[in-house]
Amino acid sequence: MHGQSDEVQGTPYSPTHIRATWDGTGSVEDASKALGFSRAKGYDLVRRGEFPCRVLRIGRTTRVVTASLLRVLESGEPEYNGPRAGHGTLS
């Protein structure tokens, strides 16, 4: 019988491992580690609306959207929660 570590290759914060083991959202702490910065820096970026991935605020909890994190890790381009340049606003 193979353990999960045998089935999932790569570092704990590689896109392959994240795809195989994370649900639809992850913690700010884990997403920050995957992006290469500290938990404190991650929460600071969330507070300023500058975390490079989409985040969901549910009551007092903040979660990072896994699909957004994967796109950022693979493209190197941030996806901010606010309106992005070149996109129209709804009237």
Residue pairs with C-beta under 8 A, 6 or more apart in sequence:
4 21
7 20
8 16
8 17
8 20
8 21
9 16
9 17
10 16
10 17
11 17
13 30
13 33
13 34
15 70
15 73
15 74
18 26
18 34
18 66
18 69
18 70
18 73
19 70
22 30
22 66
23 66
24 65
24 66
24 67
25 56
25 63
25 64
25 65
25 66
26 63
26 64
26 66
26 69
27 63
27 64
28 39
28 42
28 43
28 46
28 51
28 55
28 62
28 63
28 64
29 39
29 42
30 64
31 42
31 51
31 53
31 64
31 69
32 38
32 39
32 41
32 42
32 43
33 39
34 69
34 73
35 42
35 52
35 53
35 69
35 72
35 73
42 51
43 62
45 51
45 52
46 55
46 62
49 80
49 81
49 82
50 80
51 64
51 80
51 81
52 72
52 78
52 79
52 80
53 64
53 65
53 68
53 69
53 71
53 72
53 78
53 79
54 64
54 65
54 68
54 79
54 81
55 62
55 63
55 64
55 65
55 81
56 62
56 63
56 64
56 65
68 79
71 77
71 79
72 78
72 79
83 89
